[in-house]
Amino acid sequence: MPFAALLNRYDPGTSWTVSEGESGWNNTTRIAENDCGDKRVLRIYETHKDADKIAFEHDVLLKLNETALPFAVPRPIALPGGATFSTLADGTGRYAALFTYTEGVRPDGSEPAVAASIGDAVGRLSLALRTLEPAAAPAYLPCYELERTHPACSGSVIMAFCKAPPAVFADLQDSLQLIGKAMHDFQAALDTVRSLPHQLVHGDINDSNLLVDTHIRTQIAAILDFEFCTMELRAMEPAVTLAGLIGEAGNLDAAASFLSGFGGIAPLSEEEIDALPLLMRLRRLDVFVHFLGRYLSEVDGADVLRQQTKDMAAGLALLDRHEAAIRSVCMETMTKKASG
């Protein structure tokens, strides 16, 4: 991969050493360090080849870097001509960008003290995003527009896949039926969901997109990966993080700590609090549709979608089992913070 040629566009004549970074499902990340010890984050966009999506993300990041957040967010580094991203010189048409580097490690959100700090940071980011005015319209639709999330995934395609999947998914029929039922139930509540308050949200805050201080593991050092930032239900921000913190074990202690931290900074309305369990399900469904689209578009193989199907079904089953407890934690914690 022509990393040297790409880095040379930013700093002609500078020697860089490139090492592996912690890449997620969607993109490739590398750490670039020059002879002076300066580090940068090199990101290769694998999910799409849409310049408008990247331009919106970078506009939001540049504006956030002008706010007084107590933690870092990535800042896109401009090329000599002013652009903040460019195509790779490998003929694939993929885009790449260079960002500022923040030292830190991934947090353990299952620890209540860490979860409380995450809630505080997510609340502060939510307030900052509420005031931003991007130069262009968001490239991504709100999470509840499931049938339009991916061009390969209309509502009929999603339901057909869940009812009669290809042979390679036949052993996951029970999981797919559970996902299909959740899709059906969500559609019945769609009008109520659409009526809730909207704002810009990050949309994907979880342990993998957070850094904590290497020495103080409860101090948030950075929130990363704003690729899916869009105009969305404002309650989706905590709902997404909450779904990840609860995990497969139903960690309600971490959930309560997160909600306490978030609610102390950016309390939600009672209607939004009441909708949080539904929005947590919606998060699961949105992720499934995202990876179904990647599979149908031949970006991923069947193995990736198989794993995502198992994970999504397990998450939905957990929410079914613990909905009453989750709703109680949401109402008690957030209502107390809002009234206090």
C-alpha positions in Angstrom: 0.0 0.0 0.0 1.5 3.3 -1.0 1.7 5.0 2.4 5.0 6.7 1.6 3.6 8.4 -1.5 0.5 9.6 0.4 2.5 10.9 3.4 4.9 12.7 1.1 2.0 14.8 -0.2 1.6 16.2 3.3 5.2 16.7 4.2 7.5 16.4 1.1 10.9 15.1 2.0 10.0 14.0 5.5 10.8 10.4 6.5 7.9 8.5 8.1 7.7 5.1 9.8 4.2 3.5 9.5 2.9 0.9 12.1 -0.3 -0.9 12.7 -3.2 0.9 14.4 -6.3 -0.5 16.0 -8.6 -0.7 13.0 -12.3 -1.3 13.4 -14.8 -3.1 11.1 -15.1 -0.3 8.6 -11.7 1.4 8.0 -8.0 0.8 8.1 -5.9 2.8 10.6 -2.1 3.2 10.7 0.1 5.3 13.0 2.7 7.4 11.1 5.7 8.8 13.0 8.4 11.0 11.6 12.1 11.3 12.5 11.3 14.0 15.1 8.9 11.7 17.0 5.7 13.5 15.8 2.8 11.1 15.3 -0.2 11.2 13.0 -3.1 8.9 12.4 -3.5 7.7 8.8 -6.9 6.5 7.9 -8.0 4.6 4.8 -11.7 4.8 4.1 -12.9 1.3 3.2 -16.7 1.6 3.6 -17.3 4.0 0.8 -15.7 6.2 -1.9 -18.0 9.2 -1.3 -16.1 12.5 -1.0 -19.2 14.4 0.3 -19.4 12.1 3.3 -15.8 12.7 4.2 -16.1 16.4 3.6 -19.0 16.6 6.1 -17.2 14.6 8.7 -14.1 16.8 8.4 -16.1 20.0 8.6 -17.7 18.8 11.8 -14.3 17.9 13.3 -12.7 21.2 12.3 -15.5 23.1 14.0 -15.4 20.9 17.1 -11.7 21.6 17.4 -12.7 25.3 17.9 -14.8 24.5 20.9 -13.6 24.1 24.5 -14.1 20.4 25.0 -12.1 18.9 27.9 -11.0 16.0 25.7 -9.6 15.7 22.2 -11.3 14.9 18.9 -9.4 14.2 15.7 -8.4 17.2 13.7 -7.9 16.6 9.9 -4.6 17.8 8.7 -4.7 19.8 5.5 -2.6 19.1 2.4 -0.6 22.0 1.0 -3.5 22.9 -1.3 -6.0 23.0 1.6 -7.8 19.7 1.1 -8.1 17.4 4.1 -8.2 14.1 2.2 -7.1 12.6 -1.1 -7.3 9.4 -3.1 -4.7 6.6 -2.7 -2.3 6.2 -5.6 -3.1 2.5 -5.9 -5.9 2.7 -8.5 -8.7 1.6 -6.0 -10.3 5.0 -5.8 -10.2 4.8 -2.0 -9.8 8.0 0.1 -7.3 8.5 2.8 -6.8 11.3 5.4 -4.2 12.3 8.1 -5.3 13.3 11.6 -3.8 14.5 14.8 -2.7 11.8 17.2 -3.8 11.6 20.8 -2.0 9.4 23.3 -4.2 7.0 25.2 -5.7 3.5 25.6 -9.1 2.1 25.1 -11.3 2.2 28.2 -13.1 -0.6 30.0 -16.6 0.7 30.0 -17.8 -2.1 32.2 -16.2 -0.4 35.2 -18.8 1.9 36.7 -16.3 4.7 37.4 -15.2 4.6 33.8 -18.8 4.5 32.5 -19.6 7.6 34.5 -16.7 9.4 32.9 -17.9 8.2 29.5 -21.4 9.6 30.3 -19.9 12.9 31.2 -17.9 13.1 28.0 -20.7 12.0 25.8 -23.0 14.6 27.4 -20.4 17.4 26.8 -20.0 16.3 23.2 -23.7 16.3 22.7 -24.0 19.9 23.9 -21.1 20.9 21.6 -22.7 19.3 18.6 -26.0 20.9 19.3 -24.4 24.3 18.6 -22.6 23.4 15.3 -23.7 24.6 11.9 -22.0 22.5 9.2 -21.5 24.0 5.8 -23.4 21.1 4.1 -26.2 18.7 4.8 -25.3 15.4 6.5 -24.6 12.5 4.1 -26.1 9.9 6.4 -29.8 9.5 7.1 -31.1 9.2 10.7 -30.9 5.8 12.2 -34.6 5.2 12.1 -34.6 5.4 8.3 -33.6 1.7 8.3 -35.1 1.0 4.8 -32.9 3.7 3.3 -29.7 3.0 5.3 -28.0 1.1 2.5 -28.8 1.2 -1.2 -28.8 -2.6 -1.4 -31.2 -2.9 1.6 -34.8 -1.9 1.0 -37.3 -3.0 3.6 -38.5 -5.8 1.5 -35.0 -7.1 1.0 -34.3 -7.0 4.7 -37.4 -8.9 5.6 -36.9 -11.4 2.8 -33.4 -12.1 4.0 -34.6 -12.7 7.5 -37.4 -15.0 6.4 -35.5 -17.0 3.7 -31.7 -16.4 4.0 -29.1 -17.9 1.6 -28.0 -21.5 2.5 -24.8 -20.2 4.2 -27.0 -18.6 6.9 -29.6 -21.4 7.2 -28.3 -22.4 10.7 -29.0 -18.8 11.9 -32.7 -18.9 11.1 -33.7 -18.4 14.7 -31.5 -15.4 15.1 -32.7 -13.9 11.8 -36.3 -14.4 12.9 -35.6 -12.5 16.1 -34.1 -9.7 14.0 -37.1 -9.7 11.7 -39.6 -9.5 14.5 -37.6 -6.6 16.0 -37.8 -4.8 12.6 -41.5 -5.3 12.5 -42.1 -4.0 16.0 -39.9 -1.0 15.4 -42.0 0.0 12.3 -45.1 0.1 14.5 -43.4 2.8 16.7 -41.8 4.8 13.8 -44.1 7.8 14.0 -43.4 8.3 17.7 -39.7 8.0 17.1 -39.7 10.6 14.4 -41.4 13.1 16.7 -38.5 13.2 19.2 -35.9 16.1 19.2 -33.1 16.0 16.7 -29.6 17.3 16.6 -26.1 16.4 15.3 -24.8 13.2 16.9 -21.6 11.2 16.7 -23.7 8.1 16.4 -21.1 5.4 17.2 -19.5 6.1 20.7 -18.3 2.9 22.3 -15.1 1.7 23.9 -13.4 1.2 20.5 -14.0 4.8 19.6 -12.8 6.2 23.0 -9.4 6.8 24.5 -8.6 7.2 28.2 -5.5 8.7 29.8 -2.7 6.1 30.0 -2.2 6.9 33.7 -5.7 7.9 34.8 -8.0 5.2 33.3 -11.2 7.1 34.3 -10.2 10.3 32.4 -11.4 10.5 28.8 -8.6 11.6 26.6 -10.4 11.5 23.2 -13.5 10.6 21.3 -12.6 9.2 17.9 -14.2 8.2 14.5 -16.8 10.7 13.5 -17.5 9.0 10.2 -21.2 8.4 10.9 -21.9 11.8 12.4 -25.3 13.0 11.2 -28.5 14.8 12.1 -30.3 12.3 14.3 -32.5 11.8 17.3 -30.5 13.4 20.1 -31.4 10.5 22.4 -29.7 8.1 20.0 -26.3 9.3 21.3 -26.7 7.9 24.8 -28.8 5.0 23.5 -25.9 3.8 21.2 -23.3 4.0 24.0 -25.7 2.5 26.5 -26.3 -0.5 24.3 -22.6 -1.1 24.1 -22.0 -0.7 27.8 -24.7 -3.1 28.8 -23.1 -5.7 26.5 -24.0 -9.3 26.5 -24.0 -9.6 30.3 -26.6 -7.0 31.0 -24.2 -4.7 33.0 -26.8 -2.4 34.7 -24.2 -1.0 37.1 -22.2 0.4 34.2 -25.5 1.6 32.6 -26.6 3.5 35.7 -23.2 5.1 36.1 -23.2 6.2 32.4 -26.7 7.6 32.6 -25.7 9.5 35.8 -22.7 11.1 34.1 -24.6 11.9 30.9 -27.8 13.2 32.6 -25.7 15.6 34.8 -24.5 17.3 31.6 -27.2 16.9 28.9 -30.5 15.6 30.5 -33.2 14.3 28.2 -36.9 14.8 28.2 -39.2 12.2 29.8 -40.3 11.2 26.3 -36.7 10.6 25.3 -35.9 8.7 28.4 -39.0 6.5 27.9 -37.8 5.7 24.4 -34.3 4.7 25.3 -34.9 0.9 25.3 -36.6 1.1 21.9 -33.7 3.2 20.6 -31.2 0.7 21.9 -33.0 -2.0 19.8 -32.9 0.4 16.9 -29.1 0.6 17.3 -28.8 -3.1 17.0 -31.0 -3.2 13.9 -29.1 -0.4 12.3 -25.8 -2.2 12.7 -27.3 -5.4 11.2 -28.6 -3.5 8.2 -25.3 -1.8 7.7 -23.5 -5.2 7.6 -26.2 -6.8 5.5 -25.7 -4.0 3.0 -21.9 -4.6 3.0 -22.5 -8.3 2.4 -25.0 -7.8 -0.4 -22.6 -5.3 -2.0 -19.8 -7.9 -1.7 -17.7 -5.6 0.6 -17.7 -8.3 3.3 -17.9 -12.1 3.1 -20.6 -14.2 4.7 -18.4 -14.8 7.7 -18.6 -11.1 8.8 -22.4 -11.0 8.5 -22.7 -14.4 10.3 -20.9 -13.0 13.3 -22.8 -9.7 13.2 -26.1 -11.7 13.0 -25.2 -13.7 16.1 -24.1 -10.6 18.0 -27.3 -8.6 17.0 -29.6 -11.4 17.9 -27.9 -11.9 21.3 -28.1 -8.2 22.0 -31.8 -8.1 21.1 -32.5 -11.1 23.3 -30.7 -9.5 26.2 -32.8 -6.3 25.8 -35.9 -8.5 25.8 -34.9 -10.1 29.0 -33.8 -6.9 30.8 -36.1 -4.3 29.4 -37.9 -3.6 32.6 -34.7 -3.2 34.5 -33.1 -1.1 31.8 -36.2 1.2 31.7 -36.2 1.5 35.5 -32.5 2.5 35.5 -33.1 5.0 32.7 -36.1 6.6 34.3 -34.7 6.8 37.9 -31.2 8.0 37.0 -32.0 10.4 34.2 -35.2 11.8 35.8 -33.4 12.5 39.1 -30.6 14.3 37.2 -33.0 16.3 35.1 -35.1 17.4 38.1 -31.9 18.1 40.2 
